[in-house]
């Protein structure tokens, strides 16, 4: 949340009160540049949260340890990608192996298009460019190895299944037009 409290969500607990579906995991306190804010987060199958700040700094947090502790990675911006939306996706249906897909830009870029690729989660955290996406999507994956993205800042907004090799849209579903300018989104 905006106070950097990390919460887990259990849809099985949705009932009379949606608040029952949330459980506090802990507070995240990464030593990012002064004024930097979390930009995106993805959680891998080992319960490690990967958090990129709007300063381009990448941290990991072991969600199984208490208290939560941020560890700064050796990631440095590459190919003009300094901040990015991200999501882990199984490499193939039923696989325990996964890849971290990203969609990102320079720190102060307007988000009309972003670079699409993957980030090697072992040091030195090299990026591999695979294509360009219109808008600034947040990314998510499924256990059966499919890659999805939510594009709130395109007209009309959409959710799309993406080709892993180049970010091409395999199929999409349009969403209702959003009022105002989206400033924060998760998927």
N, C-alpha and C positions, 0 to 999 in steps of 0.2 A: 504494500500500500504506500501512500505518499509519505508515511513515517518510516519506511524501509522495514516494516514488519512483514516477514514472509509467512504466507498462509497456505495451507493445503486445502483442496476442495474435494469433497466426496459426494458425487451426485446421488449415491444411494441414500444419503441422509436428507435429501430434499423432502420436505414435508410441510407441516404447518408454518414453519419459519425457515426461510432460506439461510438464516444466520447459523443454524445447526449444522450446515454442510461445510462450514469453515473451521479449521483448527489452526491455531498459531503454532508455527514451527520455530520461530525465533526472529531476532532482529539482525539485519545485515548492516555491517558497519565497515565498508571497504575504505581504504586509505587512498581514494582517488584525488585528483587535483582539486583544489579549493573551488567549490561551486559546481563541480561535476555531478551529474545525476545519472542514475541507472537508465539505460536506453532500451535494452532488450535482455531477455534471459531464456535459456534453454536448459532442460534437465536431461542428463544422459541416464542410461540404464543402471549405472552404478550409484545413483542418487547424488551425483555431483551437479550442482547448478553452475552454469557458465553465464557470467553477467558482463555485458559490455556497457561501459559508461559513455556518455555523449562526448567525453574527452578522448575517446579512442583507447582507453585502458580496459584490458580484459582480466577478469578475476574468476577464480573458482571458489565454490563453497561446498564442503562436504555436508550434505543435509542430514547425515546420520550421526554427526558429532554435536555435542552440546557443551558449551554454547557454540553457535555458528561462528566460523572464522573465515574471513576472506584471505585468499592467497593470490597475489598479483602474478600474472603469467608474464612470459617474455615476449608476448605478441607485440609487434610493431606494425602500424598501418602499411599496406602494400597495394599496388595497382590503383591508388587513389581511394582505397576502401579503408575508412577509419572507424566508422560506426555502422552497425548492421542489425537487421532483424535476423533471427536464426531459429533453427529447429533441427532436432535429431530425427533421422529417418532410418528404419531398418533397411539393411542393404538388399534384402529380398524377403519374401514372405516366410515368417517363422524364424528368421535369423536373429541371433543375439548380437551380431555385429551391426554397427550403425555408422552413419556419416552425418557430420554437422554441415547442413546447408545454410548459406547466408545470402542476404540481399542487402547491399550496402552502398555507401557513398562517402564522399569527403566530409569532414566535420561540419562545414557550414554550407553545404550544397542545398539547393532547392530540390525537393524530392519528387521531381517529375519522372525521373528514370533512375534505376539503380543497377549496379553490377551484380550478377548472379554467379555463385560459385560454391566452393566448399572450403572448410577450414580444417587442416590437420590438427587434431586435438593433442598430439604429442609435440613437445618442443622441437623446433623453434616456431611452431604454429604458422606454417606456410599456407597461404591462400592459393586456391586454384580457380582461375576465372573460367566460366563456362558460357556466359552469355550476358544479355542485358534484359531487364524487365521494365515495363512501363509502370510508374507509380513507385510506392515504397511499401511493399507488402511485409507482413509478418508471416513467418513460415512455421509449419507444423508437419508432422509425419504420422503415419499409421503403422501398426504392428505388421501389416501385410506389405510394407515397403513402399507405400505410395506417398508422394510429396504433394502437399497442399499449401496454398498461400491465400491470405486475405488481403485484398486491395481496397482499403477504405477511401483512398484519395484519388480514385479514377472515376470517370463518369460513364456508366453507372458503377457504383461499388460492386465488387464481385469476389466470390470465392472460386479458386481455380485449382484443378489438379495440374501439376507441372511435370514436364519431362525432365528427368534427373540430368540428362546429358547436357542440355542447353537452356533449360527454363522455358521451353516452348509450352504453350497452353494445350493440354490434351482435351479438357472439357472445363466448362465453367457454369456457375450459377450466379445470376445477377441478384443484388440485394437492393432493398429500398434505398432511394436517394437519402443521404445524410444531410441534415441541416447544419450550417456553419462549416468550419474547417476542422477536421479531426486532428487532435493534438497528441493523442496517446491511444494505442490499441494493442491488443494481445490476441493470440490465436492458438 
